[in-house]
Amino acid sequence: MKSIDEAPDELAAAIREYFPEAEWDHAASISFLESGWNAFALRDTTDVSHPCGASVGSVDGVPVSAELSVGWFQINACNFPGWEPWRLYNTRHNVGTAHMLWDQRGWQPWYFSSKSLGL
């Protein structure tokens, strides 16, 4: 588990702004597992045959869909079709969106990372 104090300053400040203190280390750890603390991390598994949401197989029996995941928390822009994906490179936008998802569904949107952390 990573500590909020190990996170890059910009990321740590945004996590402290959006998440409750009891979740700071969890949020820092999730973002590290998702992006390696790279604000410009991008995972794009979409293509002509696999648009956003198309099945691309499974991992450990969990269905996996084509994604366009961006930034610290690897927010899947496919889930926000009205948004310009590049906006998720903005730290506050990325962490604020992560908080919104966490507030609605806990750490479930980051299934594999949260599972590895025991969350």
C-alpha positions, 0 to 999 in steps of 0.5 A: 500500500502506498501512502499519500505522502509518497504521491506526487504533490499535485496528485496528493493535493487533489486527493486531499481536496476530494477524498475523505482523509480515511481514503487518502492512502487508498486513493493514492494506492489505486492511482499508483496501480492504475497509472504508476503515478503518470499524469499522462498515462493512457490505455486505449484498447479501442479500434475499428473492430472494438469500439468503446464498451465492446468485449475484448475478453476476460481476466480471471473470469471478469469480462473486459471491455475496450477502453480509453482510460486516461490519467492518474486514475485511468478514468475510462472516457468511454463512460463519459461520451460527452466529454473530451478525453484529454480533459482527464489529463487535468489533475483536478478533473481526473481526481474529481471524477475518480471521487465521483465514481468512488462516491457512487460505487466505492472502489469497484470501478478499479476492480483489479487494483482494489482487489489486489489491495484488499479493498 
